[in-house]
Amino acid sequence: MNEELAMGAAAAARRARYGRLPEPIRFEEMTEEVDAAPSGAVNSHDPEGSWKYYSCLALDLGL
């Protein structure tokens, strides 16, 4: 019997402190469809300029 009263008191305290749960969010509200690349963007690989993006720790340290 004490366990029931303790659980009821604990539940009442939680409800008083936190109120109720928020409304569930629909899946459509959680997702957004966007284009992979903005319109007008050029999606081409430039092998001549790819050296600009090469990263190597040995080169960064001057070894």
N, CA, C and O atoms as a Tinker XYZ file with bonds, in Angstrom:
   252  protein
     1  N      0.819000   -1.194000    0.000000    73     2
     2  CA     0.000000    0.000000    0.000000    64     1     3
     3  C      0.868000    1.265000    0.000000    63     2     4     5
     4  O      0.563000    2.227000   -0.704000    81     3
     5  N      1.950000    1.261000    0.792000    73     3     6
     6  CA     2.844000    2.416000    0.834000    64     5     7
     7  C      3.493000    2.662000   -0.517000    63     6     8     9
     8  O      3.723000    3.802000   -0.920000    81     7
     9  N      3.784000    1.562000   -1.211000    73     7    10
    10  CA     4.407000    1.688000   -2.530000    64     9    11
    11  C      3.469000    2.392000   -3.504000    63    10    12    13
    12  O      3.909000    3.213000   -4.309000    81    11
    13  N      2.173000    2.071000   -3.431000    73    11    14
    14  CA     1.183000    2.710000   -4.290000    64    13    15
    15  C      1.097000    4.201000   -4.008000    63    14    16    17
    16  O      1.041000    5.009000   -4.935000    81    15
    17  N      1.086000    4.566000   -2.732000    73    15    18
    18  CA     1.020000    5.976000   -2.368000    64    17    19
    19  C      2.281000    6.713000   -2.783000    63    18    20    21
    20  O      2.221000    7.860000   -3.225000    81    19
    21  N      3.425000    6.050000   -2.640000    73    19    22
    22  CA     4.684000    6.671000   -3.039000    64    21    23
    23  C      4.709000    6.906000   -4.543000    63    22    24    25
    24  O      5.140000    7.964000   -5.002000    81    23
    25  N      4.244000    5.914000   -5.320000    73    23    26
    26  CA     4.216000    6.077000   -6.777000    64    25    27
    27  C      3.230000    7.172000   -7.172000    63    26    28    29
    28  O      3.499000    7.952000   -8.085000    81    27
    29  N      2.093000    7.231000   -6.489000    73    27    30
    30  CA     1.106000    8.268000   -6.777000    64    29    31
    31  C      1.643000    9.647000   -6.437000    63    30    32    33
    32  O      1.428000   10.599000   -7.187000    81    31
    33  N      2.339000    9.761000   -5.315000    73    31    34
    34  CA     2.912000   11.038000   -4.917000    64    33    35
    35  C      4.028000   11.450000   -5.872000    63    34    36    37
    36  O      4.152000   12.623000   -6.223000    81    35
    37  N      4.844000   10.471000   -6.294000    73    35    38
    38  CA     5.930000   10.769000   -7.235000    64    37    39
    39  C      5.360000   11.210000   -8.584000    63    38    40    41
    40  O      5.861000   12.144000   -9.209000    81    39
    41  N      4.315000   10.527000   -9.016000    73    39    42
    42  CA     3.689000   10.893000  -10.291000    64    41    43
    43  C      3.066000   12.277000  -10.200000    63    42    44    45
    44  O      3.158000   13.059000  -11.146000    81    43
    45  N      2.437000   12.587000   -9.080000    73    43    46
    46  CA     1.835000   13.906000   -8.898000    64    45    47
    47  C      2.911000   14.988000   -8.872000    63    46    48    49
    48  O      2.712000   16.070000   -9.423000    81    47
    49  N      4.039000   14.709000   -8.243000    73    47    50
    50  CA     5.132000   15.681000   -8.199000    64    49    51
    51  C      5.705000   15.919000   -9.600000    63    50    52    53
    52  O      5.983000   17.058000   -9.975000    81    51
    53  N      5.879000   14.847000  -10.364000    73    51    54
    54  CA     6.371000   15.002000  -11.742000    64    53    55
    55  C      5.402000   15.818000  -12.581000    63    54    56    57
    56  O      5.810000   16.708000  -13.326000    81    55
    57  N      4.121000   15.510000  -12.455000    73    55    58
    58  CA     3.112000   16.227000  -13.234000    64    57    59
    59  C      3.086000   17.698000  -12.845000    63    58    60    61
    60  O      2.933000   18.561000  -13.709000    81    59
    61  N      3.233000   17.995000  -11.554000    73    59    62
    62  CA     3.233000   19.390000  -11.103000    64    61    63
    63  C      4.466000   20.123000  -11.614000    63    62    64    65
    64  O      4.396000   21.308000  -11.938000    81    63
    65  N      5.577000   19.432000  -11.686000    73    63    66
    66  CA     6.817000   20.093000  -12.100000    64    65    67
    67  C      6.908000   20.259000  -13.610000    63    66    68    69
    68  O      7.272000   21.329000  -14.100000    81    67
    69  N      6.578000   19.198000  -14.353000    73    67    70
    70  CA     6.799000   19.216000  -15.798000    64    69    71
    71  C      5.522000   19.424000  -16.610000    63    70    72    73
    72  O      5.602000   19.722000  -17.802000    81    71
    73  N      4.374000   19.279000  -16.010000    73    71    74
    74  CA     3.145000   19.431000  -16.778000    64    73    75
    75  C      2.903000   18.221000  -17.652000    63    74    76    77
    76  O      3.030000   17.086000  -17.194000    81    75
    77  N      2.558000   18.451000  -18.890000    73    75    78
    78  CA     2.301000   17.334000  -19.793000    64    77    79
    79  C      3.340000   17.324000  -20.914000    63    78    80    81
    80  O      4.073000   18.293000  -21.110000    81    79
    81  N      3.384000   16.235000  -21.626000    73    79    82
    82  CA     4.330000   16.108000  -22.732000    64    81    83
    83  C      3.929000   17.022000  -23.878000    63    82    84    85
    84  O      2.743000   17.303000  -24.052000    81    83
    85  N      4.889000   17.490000  -24.663000    73    83    86
    86  CA     4.538000   18.320000  -25.823000    64    85    87
    87  C      3.829000   17.482000  -26.879000    63    86    88    89
    88  O      3.916000   16.254000  -26.887000    81    87
    89  N      3.140000   18.163000  -27.752000    73    87    90
    90  CA     2.439000   17.481000  -28.836000    64    89    91
    91  C      3.466000   16.810000  -29.749000    63    90    92    93
    92  O      4.546000   17.358000  -29.971000    81    91
    93  N      3.139000   15.631000  -30.279000    73    91    94
    94  CA     4.075000   14.970000  -31.194000    64    93    95
    95  C      4.253000   15.779000  -32.479000    63    94    96    97
    96  O      3.330000   16.448000  -32.944000    81    95
    97  N      5.434000   15.706000  -33.029000    73    95    98
    98  CA     5.754000   16.420000  -34.262000    64    97    99
    99  C      5.544000   15.467000  -35.430000    63    98   100   101
   100  O      6.006000   14.327000  -35.400000    81    99
   101  N      4.853000   15.931000  -36.446000    73    99   102
   102  CA     4.614000   15.099000  -37.627000    64   101   103
   103  C      5.909000   14.945000  -38.413000    63   102   104   105
   104  O      6.774000   15.820000  -38.372000    81   103
   105  N      6.041000   13.827000  -39.133000    73   103   106
   106  CA     7.247000   13.561000  -39.918000    64   105   107
   107  C      7.455000   14.646000  -40.971000    63   106   108   109
   108  O      8.591000   15.040000  -41.237000    81   107
   109  N      6.378000   15.128000  -41.566000    73   107   110
   110  CA     6.485000   16.151000  -42.610000    64   109   111
   111  C      7.094000   17.443000  -42.071000    63   110   112   113
   112  O      7.738000   18.186000  -42.812000    81   111
   113  N      6.888000   17.711000  -40.777000    73   111   114
   114  CA     7.442000   18.920000  -40.180000    64   113   115
   115  C      8.916000   18.757000  -39.818000    63   114   116   117
   116  O      9.620000   19.747000  -39.620000    81   115
   117  N      9.389000   17.507000  -39.730000    73   115   118
   118  CA    10.788000   17.266000  -39.365000    64   117   119
   119  C     11.716000   17.244000  -40.568000    63   118   120   121
   120  O     12.928000   17.383000  -40.409000    81   119
   121  N     11.181000   17.075000  -41.747000    73   119   122
   122  CA    12.019000   16.964000  -42.936000    64   121   123
   123  C     11.794000   18.153000  -43.858000    63   122   124   125
   124  O     10.740000   18.788000  -43.835000    81   123
   125  N     12.792000   18.437000  -44.659000    73   123   126
   126  CA    12.699000   19.515000  -45.625000    64   125   127
   127  C     13.414000   19.066000  -46.891000    63   126   128   129
   128  O     14.548000   18.588000  -46.839000    81   127
   129  N     12.756000   19.220000  -48.005000    73   127   130
   130  CA    13.360000   18.823000  -49.274000    64   129   131
   131  C     14.057000   20.033000  -49.883000    63   130   132   133
   132  O     13.453000   21.089000  -50.070000    81   131
   133  N     15.332000   19.861000  -50.186000    73   131   134
   134  CA    16.104000   20.904000  -50.854000    64   133   135
   135  C     16.902000   20.258000  -51.980000    63   134   136   137
   136  O     17.181000   19.059000  -51.952000    81   135
   137  N     17.262000   21.060000  -52.961000    73   135   138
   138  CA    18.089000   20.558000  -54.051000    64   137   139
   139  C     19.484000   20.238000  -53.526000    63   138   140   141
   140  O     19.983000   20.900000  -52.616000    81   139
   141  N     20.106000   19.219000  -54.106000    73   139   142
   142  CA    21.454000   18.841000  -53.685000    64   141   143
   143  C     22.448000   19.950000  -54.002000    63   142   144   145
   144  O     23.360000   20.207000  -53.216000    81   143
   145  N     22.286000   20.594000  -55.117000    73   143   146
   146  CA    23.157000   21.701000  -55.489000    64   145   147
   147  C     22.272000   22.892000  -55.826000    63   146   148   149
   148  O     21.246000   22.731000  -56.487000    81   147
   149  N     22.651000   24.070000  -55.388000    73   147   150
   150  CA    21.851000   25.239000  -55.719000    64   149   151
   151  C     21.784000   25.433000  -57.224000    63   150   152   153
   152  O     22.730000   25.102000  -57.939000    81   151
   153  N     20.680000   25.962000  -57.703000    73   151   154
   154  CA    20.541000   26.171000  -59.143000    64   153   155
   155  C     21.582000   27.183000  -59.607000    63   154   156   157
   156  O     21.841000   28.183000  -58.938000    81   155
   157  N     22.160000   26.908000  -60.740000    73   155   158
   158  CA    23.187000   27.781000  -61.287000    64   157   159
   159  C     24.591000   27.404000  -60.846000    63   158   160   161
   160  O     25.562000   27.997000  -61.318000    81   159
   161  N     24.719000   26.437000  -59.957000    73   159   162
   162  CA    26.048000   26.025000  -59.504000    64   161   163
   163  C     26.668000   25.099000  -60.546000    63   162   164   165
   164  O     25.984000   24.292000  -61.176000    81   163
   165  N     27.964000   25.237000  -60.706000    73   163   166
   166  CA    28.677000   24.392000  -61.656000    64   165   167
   167  C     29.212000   23.185000  -60.894000    63   166   168   169
   168  O     29.987000   23.334000  -59.949000    81   167
   169  N     28.799000   22.000000  -61.304000    73   167   170
   170  CA    29.228000   20.775000  -60.638000    64   169   171
   171  C     30.220000   20.020000  -61.507000    63   170   172   173
   172  O     29.944000   18.909000  -61.957000    81   171
   173  N     31.363000   20.623000  -61.736000    73   171   174
   174  CA    32.359000   19.947000  -62.553000    64   173   175
   175  C     33.642000   19.780000  -61.746000    63   174   176   177
   176  O     33.967000   20.608000  -60.896000    81   175
   177  N     34.350000   18.719000  -62.019000    73   175   178
   178  CA    35.616000   18.447000  -61.338000    64   177   179
   179  C     36.731000   19.143000  -62.113000    63   178   180   181
   180  O     36.816000   19.021000  -63.335000    81   179
   181  N     37.566000   19.858000  -61.409000    73   179   182
   182  CA    38.668000   20.572000  -62.033000    64   181   183
   183  C     39.981000   19.909000  -61.632000    63   182   184   185
   184  O     40.519000   20.223000  -60.571000    81   183
   185  N     40.516000   18.993000  -62.457000    73   183   186
   186  CA    41.750000   18.316000  -62.083000    64   185   187
   187  C     42.944000   19.267000  -61.975000    63   186   188   189
   188  O     43.879000   18.995000  -61.221000    81   187
   189  N     42.925000   20.362000  -62.708000    73   187   190
   190  CA    44.032000   21.322000  -62.650000    64   189   191
   191  C     44.045000   22.063000  -61.306000    63   190   192   193
   192  O     45.115000   22.401000  -60.799000    81   191
   193  N     42.879000   22.314000  -60.737000    73   191   194
   194  CA    42.810000   23.063000  -59.491000    64   193   195
   195  C     42.691000   22.186000  -58.260000    63   194   196   197
   196  O     42.575000   22.699000  -57.147000    81   195
   197  N     42.717000   20.863000  -58.440000    73   195   198
   198  CA    42.532000   19.977000  -57.295000    64   197   199
   199  C     43.721000   20.020000  -56.334000    63   198   200   201
   200  O     43.577000   19.627000  -55.176000    81   199
   201  N     44.881000   20.482000  -56.776000    73   199   202
   202  CA    46.039000   20.546000  -55.895000    64   201   203
   203  C     45.817000   21.543000  -54.755000    63   202   204   205
   204  O     46.468000   21.445000  -53.715000    81   203
   205  N     44.914000   22.490000  -54.939000    73   203   206
   206  CA    44.650000   23.487000  -53.906000    64   205   207
   207  C     44.026000   22.867000  -52.660000    63   206   208   209
   208  O     44.158000   23.405000  -51.561000    81   207
   209  N     43.352000   21.745000  -52.830000    73   207   210
   210  CA    42.626000   21.132000  -51.734000    64   209   211
   211  C     43.326000   19.911000  -51.168000    63   210   212   213
   212  O     42.762000   19.221000  -50.320000    81   211
   213  N     44.529000   19.630000  -51.611000    73   211   214
   214  CA    45.286000   18.487000  -51.122000    64   213   215
   215  C     45.846000   18.822000  -49.750000    63   214   216   217
   216  O     46.422000   19.894000  -49.560000    81   215
   217  N     45.684000   17.923000  -48.798000    73   215   218
   218  CA    46.180000   18.159000  -47.455000    64   217   219
   219  C     47.075000   17.010000  -47.046000    63   218   220   221
   220  O     46.691000   15.847000  -47.173000    81   219
   221  N     48.259000   17.320000  -46.556000    73   219   222
   222  CA    49.193000   16.298000  -46.111000    64   221   223
   223  C     49.947000   16.862000  -44.924000    63   222   224   225
   224  O     50.512000   17.953000  -45.010000    81   223
   225  N     49.963000   16.140000  -43.826000    73   223   226
   226  CA    50.623000   16.616000  -42.603000    64   225   227
   227  C     52.110000   16.843000  -42.840000    63   226   228   229
   228  O     52.663000   17.828000  -42.350000    81   227
   229  N     52.771000   15.951000  -43.583000    73   227   230
   230  CA    54.203000   16.109000  -43.834000    64   229   231
   231  C     54.467000   17.391000  -44.601000    63   230   232   233
   232  O     55.435000   18.091000  -44.305000    81   231
   233  N     53.638000   17.713000  -45.570000    73   231   234
   234  CA    53.821000   18.967000  -46.329000    64   233   235
   235  C     53.509000   20.165000  -45.446000    63   234   236   237
   236  O     54.186000   21.189000  -45.540000    81   235
   237  N     52.495000   20.060000  -44.587000    73   235   238
   238  CA    52.159000   21.166000  -43.711000    64   237   239
   239  C     53.294000   21.465000  -42.736000    63   238   240   241
   240  O     53.514000   22.623000  -42.383000    81   239
   241  N     54.016000   20.438000  -42.299000    73   239   242
   242  CA    55.124000   20.620000  -41.362000    64   241   243
   243  C     56.427000   20.977000  -42.075000    63   242   244   245
   244  O     57.423000   21.293000  -41.425000    81   243
   245  N     56.425000   20.929000  -43.398000    73   243   246
   246  CA    57.624000   21.263000  -44.161000    64   245   247
   247  C     58.633000   20.160000  -44.185000    63   246   248   249
   248  O     59.827000   20.428000  -44.319000    81   247
   249  N     58.204000   18.927000  -44.061000    73   247   250
   250  CA    59.120000   17.786000  -44.066000    64   249   251
   251  C     59.355000   17.277000  -45.470000    63   250   252
   252  O     60.103000   16.318000  -45.661000    81   251
